[in-house]
Amino acid sequence: MKRTISGTTLVAGVAGSPVRHSLSPLIHNAWLEAAGIDGVYVTFRPDADRFDKFVDGLRGGAVRGVNVTLPFKEVALSIADEVSERADAAAAANLLLFETDGTVVADNTDGAGLIAAFAAQAKDFDIKAGPIAILGAGGAARGAAAALIAAGAPKVRIINRTLAKAEAVAGALGGAVEACPLSAAAGALAGVTAVINATSAGLSGEGTLDVPLELTPPEAVIMDMVYRPLITPFLAKAQGLGRPTVDGLEMLIRQAIPSFEAFFGRRPDETTDVRALAIAALEADA
């Protein structure tokens, strides 16, 4: 059924570059249709060096808000007027809300989405049970580490080729986070309860992660934030070892839930099978 766009339609969207292949419009619009909400979710592709101008043009609430993806998460945080604690801890914003008084509010739902994805696909996983390893030291890794520590993880190990970058994340987040060079990955994986790939390696089959997952405990949960392809080489290796896995698509869907609530004033009906819709879209693009 086609929805009519009217003068009262609530508008939200996702801003990134590139953004053409984002699954967020499919997910949010499916929820909107299921709920009968007079709203629409669209894509925005601001110029790489004019994101601040893009945001200024949306002040006042004509657009309720935008999710923010690469490469704008850090700059989105820097130009917001109000910043949530979790966005501050992550040093990035994936959600901007535009208030009617012109205020721009920054938040970050990625960490909540990651933890909810574990709860959905690795039901026996206990965040508090032991150390967790994160591969990478960029914004995604810092956001994941911040969320895990806030949720009670006793130790997070940031594994990265460039040790200085891992040390910067550890220094920003405190003593529960430690930096490890990729060359010492074997030791860093000892006794972990989970390993999270927060790098782009494996995206669309490009690049590999030379990480000895066979040295992780048999019950360690392996997650990849990448969801194109849905089963990355990293996850395929983990599954071949018999490890439980969590995929990046589940994280994408779970971080979208609090975003949808912020945009449209209610939680989506989670019985709407947006995962099946997203998987069909991924298969069509393959």
ZIWO-V127514 format. One line per field, one symbol per residue. ss: DSSP state (H for helix, E for strand, - for the rest). Layout:
ss = ???
This chain:
ss = ---------EEEEEE--------HHHHHHHHHHHH---EEEEEE------HHHHHHHH------EEEE----HHHHHHH--EE-HHHHHH----EEEE-----EEEE--HHHHHHHHHHHH-----HHH--EEEE---HHHHHHHHHHHH-----EEEEE--HHHHHHHHHHH---EEEEEHHHHHHH-----EEEE-----HHH-------HHH-----EEEE--------HHHHHHHH----EE-HHHHHHHHHHHHHHHHH---------HHHHHHHHHHHH-
